Amino acid sequence: MDNTTYARIDGITRAALAGTPMSADDGRWMIRLDDDYLPWLMAGADRIRKTFRGNEIEVCAISNVRSGNCSENCSFCAQSGHHKTAAPTYNYISSDELVAQAARARSWGVADFGIVSKGWGVRTEKERAQLRDYLGTMNERSDVGRCASLGALDKDTAVMLKDMGLENYHHNLECAESFFDQVCTTHTYQENIDTIRNAVDAGLRVCAGGILGMGESLDQRIELAETLRNLGVESVPMNFLNPAKGTPFGDRTPLSPQEILKGIAVFRYMLPRAEIRIAGGRQFLGDMQSMIFMAGASGIMIGDYLTTKGRQVEDDLAMLDALKLDRRGDTQQRRAQRQADAAA
Ligand code: SF4
């Protein structure tokens, strides 16, 4: 450990606090730093988070409305019809079930709730009708923020979803373009970029990030962050590969807690103003889960993921309370009530 390294980290932190995000060159240097420097990186990332995101944490949850047997061959995904996995297969859940799940998420203080469907876009009249029904029912019966993740979007479909009342569109790039051919060959990286642009043009807020730990290089993690920055993405979900049995990436070794925290901190330095929300793979942090916020995360997905169980919601909410972090969309009144209930 040497003072020159600390001084360089401090200089990058000061620049980020003043509004200049970390360069890709500095990112490639920072992500290679020895774990001994991690507390220093996290201290800087925490200051950047607080400066640009305040004390509010965005909490979201999802519903997997249609699962399994997907046409695409994403190598990490248990829902792909190209792999033999134990993921559940079912067609659309009912709108009543969706709204019940949204109400449960709202009771947790969740601000945004995502309708997530396997597949690659909204292509048939049946799919359009189902989404019209979902969003119409949510508009009538829920005040939760409405998100969707449905695969590729062309311009017309993006406008249609916006007109149906959708607010946010989630579409991960998954990884750097230079690694994408090892992740998926049934669609292109350009389709992902076009989808993000079409959603933005339609007036949807875009949530786009990726998965670390799929076998990409450290430079490719920086490449992904730089691409997201160049696209002007406001909300960046970060996932960490949870190797699913039966998928091509099923035998990959999960990232260590230190690698995960360093990845989050480096993304915060590269994307100082973005919402950085931590989703799948959080369990690999073990006892260090609460450190994601000190590493620069400003959002968290709670509840279950697409094909895997999440941590107990009560534990996540208790963690946010213990850290004295506010939830966007949660009211002080509801928070006080929950604390009173917990004490009773
Ligand atoms: S990530 Fe999405 S598009 Fe890819 S296989 Fe899974 S469900 Fe299909």
Residues whose N, C-alpha, C, O or C-beta is under 5 A from the ligand:
A	BS01	SF4	C70 E72 N73 C74 C77 Q79 S80 K118 G119
